[in-house]
């Protein structure tokens, strides 16, 4: 299957903007669990088209080793992690927002969503939370997260 060059470039750019980051590098930093975000709201999105709970649990286990993602709000929603039918993504509310999301933030959101909204072995959810921004900038970016089918 061939993709037109502009679509392939746009896809690559979207993934690059949501890539995990370490100090001075653009990769997932292996370290202890990281919490970069505060409390979240939760909205039930579970339906017949939602991802399997088992896949979301596996996703959470896959990222349990630690790490943080640096996400820019430019370009809309960014998928940060996926396994099987389950994906976790995040989106900022302002064009210049840049937030850091820790692996433990994602794990907690997945586990809490499963506890609240498990429906026939499937789960879908979204919500808002404030996350750590870039060093030296005032305030914490508001980010909308979601658990959805790949």
N, C-alpha and C positions, 0 to 999 in steps of 0.2 A: 504494500500500500504506500503510495507516495503522497506526501503532504505538500501543499503549496509552501514555498519558502516563507512568506509573511506569517502564515499560521504556525509553522514550526518555530520561527524566531519568537513570536509572541508567547508560545507555550514555554519555550526555554527561558525567556525573560521572567515569566510568572514564577517558575520554579526557582530561579536564581534569587528572586526577591524574597522568597519564603524559606531560603536555605538556613539550616542550623548554623550557628556561628560560635566560635571560640575566640579567645583573645588574639586579635590580629589575623584570624583565619576564617575561612568560610566552610567550616565543617562542624559536625557535632562534637562537642567537647565532652570526653568521658570523665565524669566526676560524680560526686554524690548527688542525690536528688535535689532538684532545683525548684523553688517556688518563686516566681517572678511576678505573679498576679495576686490580686486580692479576692475577696468574696465575689461570688457570681450570682446572677439571677438564673433561673431555669424555666424553660418553656417546653412543654411536652410536644414532640413532633413524631411520636411513634405511630406507625401505620403498617399496613401490609407491605409497603415498599421500603421499609426501614432496614438497616443492616442487622445482621445476626448478632445477638448478644455475645456469643462465643467468639466471633471475629473481633469484636470491640475489646473483649477481655484479652485476647491474644495480642492485639495492638498495644494495649497498656503494658503487658509483660515485655514486649519487644523494646520499649523505650525506658524500662525501669532502671537501666544502668546509669542514668544521669544525662544531663545536657540541657542546653537552652537554645531556642530559636530566636533569631532577630527578624522581625517582620515589618515591612513597610506597608503602609496603607495604600500606596499607589497601585492601581490596577485591580482593585477590588479584593475578592475573596482569595485566600491562599491556603491550599491544602498542605498541612504540615506533616501528616503521617497517615499511613493506611495499612490495612491488612485484610485480605479477603474482601468481604462486602463492606467493611467499615472504614470510613475516612473521618479524620478530624481536620477542620479548617478554621481559619480566623480572618477577620476583616476589620480594618480600622474605620473610624468615622470622619477623619479629616485627611486631606491629601498629604499632609506632611507628617502625620503620625508615624513614629517608629516605636515598636514595642518589643520587649523581650518576654518570651513565654517559656517557662521551665517545663521539663518533662513531668515533674510532680503535679504541676497545674493541669496538664492534659490527663494524667492518670486519675487525679481526683475528680475532674469533670466527667470522665467516662464512668468511673465507679459510682458517683452520685447519680448520674443520669440513669444508669442501670437500676440502682436501688429505687429510684422514684418512678421510672417510666417503662420498665420491662413489660412488654406486651407480647404474649405468644412467642417468646424467645427472640423478640426483635426490640430495638431501641432506636429512637431518634430524639434529638434534643438540640436546643440552642439557648443562648443567653448572652448577657453582657458582663464585662468585668474590667477593672482598671489594672493595668500592667505597668511594670517598670519601663520608663522611656530611655532615651539616650542620655548618657552621663552629661551633666551640666545644663540640661534643659529643665524648665519648670513644669510641674504637673505630671500626671500619669495619663497616658493615652487610654481612652475608652475603646475596648475591642469587643466585637461580637464574634462568638465562637459557634461552631455547629458540629454535630455528629450526624453523618449522612451516608447514604449508600454510594459506593464507588460507581 
